[in-house]
Amino acid sequence: MTQDLLAQDLAAEREANRKVAEEFSATWDSLITVQLPLQQFLVWMSQFEPAVIRYGIRETASKFSRARGQMSEDYLIRFCSKTMKNKTGRLQPQIQETA
């Protein structure tokens, strides 16, 4: 019985994560014409907070616009990931100061 509940909880969590990833993907698609696989958003969700992901998407969209759409999928992923890592790094001192 406990295993069934754990399996149901896990399935519900996966579905919730998928819906959030789809929301991030929709935001991305509304700003950037190069589509990314849903798996990429799930990877970012495992590494970053939602606010950091939104920030990364906005910054990447801005860069994409300045580059007039001349960015490959690989470059977009790397740029967005770097932007989110940098944002997280800037947040760490603020978190430590308040602790």
Rosetta constraint file for C-alpha pairs under 8 A:
AtomPair CA 1 CA 5 HARMONIC 6.49 0.50
AtomPair CA 2 CA 6 HARMONIC 6.21 0.50
AtomPair CA 3 CA 7 HARMONIC 6.06 0.50
AtomPair CA 4 CA 8 HARMONIC 6.12 0.50
AtomPair CA 5 CA 9 HARMONIC 6.07 0.50
AtomPair CA 6 CA 10 HARMONIC 6.06 0.50
AtomPair CA 7 CA 11 HARMONIC 6.10 0.50
AtomPair CA 8 CA 12 HARMONIC 6.08 0.50
AtomPair CA 9 CA 13 HARMONIC 6.10 0.50
AtomPair CA 10 CA 14 HARMONIC 6.15 0.50
AtomPair CA 11 CA 15 HARMONIC 6.20 0.50
AtomPair CA 12 CA 16 HARMONIC 6.16 0.50
AtomPair CA 13 CA 17 HARMONIC 6.11 0.50
AtomPair CA 14 CA 18 HARMONIC 6.08 0.50
AtomPair CA 15 CA 19 HARMONIC 6.27 0.50
AtomPair CA 16 CA 20 HARMONIC 6.39 0.50
AtomPair CA 17 CA 21 HARMONIC 6.11 0.50
AtomPair CA 17 CA 42 HARMONIC 7.35 0.50
AtomPair CA 18 CA 22 HARMONIC 6.10 0.50
AtomPair CA 18 CA 42 HARMONIC 7.38 0.50
AtomPair CA 19 CA 23 HARMONIC 6.32 0.50
AtomPair CA 20 CA 24 HARMONIC 6.35 0.50
AtomPair CA 21 CA 25 HARMONIC 6.06 0.50
AtomPair CA 21 CA 38 HARMONIC 6.54 0.50
AtomPair CA 21 CA 41 HARMONIC 5.38 0.50
AtomPair CA 21 CA 42 HARMONIC 5.88 0.50
AtomPair CA 21 CA 45 HARMONIC 7.60 0.50
AtomPair CA 22 CA 26 HARMONIC 6.07 0.50
AtomPair CA 22 CA 38 HARMONIC 6.83 0.50
AtomPair CA 23 CA 27 HARMONIC 6.26 0.50
AtomPair CA 24 CA 28 HARMONIC 6.14 0.50
AtomPair CA 24 CA 41 HARMONIC 6.86 0.50
AtomPair CA 24 CA 54 HARMONIC 7.56 0.50
AtomPair CA 25 CA 29 HARMONIC 6.05 0.50
AtomPair CA 25 CA 36 HARMONIC 7.45 0.50
AtomPair CA 25 CA 38 HARMONIC 6.68 0.50
AtomPair CA 25 CA 41 HARMONIC 6.93 0.50
AtomPair CA 26 CA 30 HARMONIC 6.16 0.50
AtomPair CA 27 CA 31 HARMONIC 6.56 0.50
AtomPair CA 27 CA 57 HARMONIC 8.00 0.50
AtomPair CA 28 CA 32 HARMONIC 5.72 0.50
AtomPair CA 28 CA 35 HARMONIC 7.67 0.50
AtomPair CA 28 CA 57 HARMONIC 6.38 0.50
AtomPair CA 28 CA 61 HARMONIC 7.86 0.50
AtomPair CA 29 CA 33 HARMONIC 6.03 0.50
AtomPair CA 29 CA 34 HARMONIC 7.27 0.50
AtomPair CA 29 CA 35 HARMONIC 6.17 0.50
AtomPair CA 31 CA 61 HARMONIC 5.83 0.50
AtomPair CA 32 CA 61 HARMONIC 5.91 0.50
AtomPair CA 32 CA 64 HARMONIC 7.06 0.50
AtomPair CA 32 CA 69 HARMONIC 7.95 0.50
AtomPair CA 33 CA 69 HARMONIC 7.69 0.50
AtomPair CA 34 CA 72 HARMONIC 7.86 0.50
AtomPair CA 34 CA 73 HARMONIC 6.52 0.50
AtomPair CA 35 CA 73 HARMONIC 7.77 0.50
AtomPair CA 36 CA 40 HARMONIC 6.72 0.50
AtomPair CA 36 CA 73 HARMONIC 7.19 0.50
AtomPair CA 37 CA 41 HARMONIC 7.56 0.50
AtomPair CA 38 CA 42 HARMONIC 6.63 0.50
AtomPair CA 39 CA 43 HARMONIC 6.23 0.50
AtomPair CA 40 CA 44 HARMONIC 6.34 0.50
AtomPair CA 41 CA 45 HARMONIC 6.07 0.50
AtomPair CA 42 CA 46 HARMONIC 6.34 0.50
AtomPair CA 43 CA 47 HARMONIC 6.66 0.50
AtomPair CA 44 CA 48 HARMONIC 5.84 0.50
AtomPair CA 44 CA 53 HARMONIC 7.10 0.50
AtomPair CA 44 CA 81 HARMONIC 7.73 0.50
AtomPair CA 45 CA 49 HARMONIC 6.71 0.50
AtomPair CA 45 CA 50 HARMONIC 7.02 0.50
AtomPair CA 45 CA 53 HARMONIC 7.54 0.50
AtomPair CA 48 CA 52 HARMONIC 6.16 0.50
AtomPair CA 48 CA 53 HARMONIC 6.42 0.50
AtomPair CA 48 CA 84 HARMONIC 7.39 0.50
AtomPair CA 48 CA 88 HARMONIC 7.75 0.50
AtomPair CA 49 CA 53 HARMONIC 6.44 0.50
AtomPair CA 50 CA 54 HARMONIC 6.24 0.50
AtomPair CA 51 CA 55 HARMONIC 6.19 0.50
AtomPair CA 52 CA 56 HARMONIC 6.13 0.50
AtomPair CA 52 CA 84 HARMONIC 5.85 0.50
AtomPair CA 52 CA 87 HARMONIC 6.84 0.50
AtomPair CA 52 CA 88 HARMONIC 7.11 0.50
AtomPair CA 53 CA 57 HARMONIC 6.19 0.50
AtomPair CA 53 CA 84 HARMONIC 6.48 0.50
AtomPair CA 54 CA 58 HARMONIC 6.24 0.50
AtomPair CA 55 CA 59 HARMONIC 6.17 0.50
AtomPair CA 55 CA 84 HARMONIC 7.23 0.50
AtomPair CA 56 CA 60 HARMONIC 6.00 0.50
AtomPair CA 56 CA 80 HARMONIC 5.24 0.50
AtomPair CA 56 CA 81 HARMONIC 7.21 0.50
AtomPair CA 56 CA 83 HARMONIC 5.58 0.50
AtomPair CA 56 CA 84 HARMONIC 5.19 0.50
AtomPair CA 57 CA 61 HARMONIC 6.06 0.50
AtomPair CA 57 CA 80 HARMONIC 6.49 0.50
AtomPair CA 58 CA 62 HARMONIC 6.26 0.50
AtomPair CA 59 CA 63 HARMONIC 6.28 0.50
AtomPair CA 59 CA 80 HARMONIC 7.42 0.50
AtomPair CA 59 CA 83 HARMONIC 7.37 0.50
AtomPair CA 60 CA 64 HARMONIC 5.95 0.50
AtomPair CA 60 CA 76 HARMONIC 6.93 0.50
AtomPair CA 60 CA 79 HARMONIC 6.76 0.50
AtomPair CA 60 CA 80 HARMONIC 5.58 0.50
AtomPair CA 60 CA 83 HARMONIC 7.92 0.50
AtomPair CA 61 CA 65 HARMONIC 6.13 0.50
AtomPair CA 62 CA 66 HARMONIC 6.31 0.50
AtomPair CA 63 CA 67 HARMONIC 6.10 0.50
AtomPair CA 64 CA 68 HARMONIC 6.16 0.50
AtomPair CA 64 CA 69 HARMONIC 5.22 0.50
AtomPair CA 64 CA 70 HARMONIC 7.14 0.50
AtomPair CA 64 CA 71 HARMONIC 6.64 0.50
AtomPair CA 64 CA 76 HARMONIC 7.97 0.50
AtomPair CA 65 CA 69 HARMONIC 5.96 0.50
AtomPair CA 67 CA 71 HARMONIC 7.00 0.50
AtomPair CA 71 CA 75 HARMONIC 6.06 0.50
AtomPair CA 71 CA 76 HARMONIC 6.30 0.50
AtomPair CA 72 CA 76 HARMONIC 6.16 0.50
AtomPair CA 73 CA 77 HARMONIC 6.25 0.50
AtomPair CA 74 CA 78 HARMONIC 6.21 0.50
AtomPair CA 75 CA 79 HARMONIC 5.93 0.50
AtomPair CA 76 CA 80 HARMONIC 5.98 0.50
AtomPair CA 77 CA 81 HARMONIC 5.98 0.50
AtomPair CA 78 CA 82 HARMONIC 6.04 0.50
AtomPair CA 79 CA 83 HARMONIC 6.09 0.50
AtomPair CA 80 CA 84 HARMONIC 6.23 0.50
AtomPair CA 81 CA 85 HARMONIC 6.16 0.50
AtomPair CA 82 CA 86 HARMONIC 6.07 0.50
AtomPair CA 83 CA 87 HARMONIC 6.15 0.50
AtomPair CA 84 CA 88 HARMONIC 6.10 0.50
AtomPair CA 85 CA 89 HARMONIC 6.13 0.50
AtomPair CA 86 CA 90 HARMONIC 6.29 0.50
AtomPair CA 87 CA 91 HARMONIC 6.32 0.50
AtomPair CA 88 CA 92 HARMONIC 6.39 0.50
AtomPair CA 89 CA 93 HARMONIC 7.69 0.50
AtomPair CA 90 CA 94 HARMONIC 7.51 0.50
AtomPair CA 91 CA 95 HARMONIC 6.33 0.50
AtomPair CA 92 CA 96 HARMONIC 6.22 0.50
AtomPair CA 93 CA 97 HARMONIC 6.11 0.50
AtomPair CA 94 CA 98 HARMONIC 6.52 0.50
AtomPair CA 95 CA 99 HARMONIC 6.43 0.50
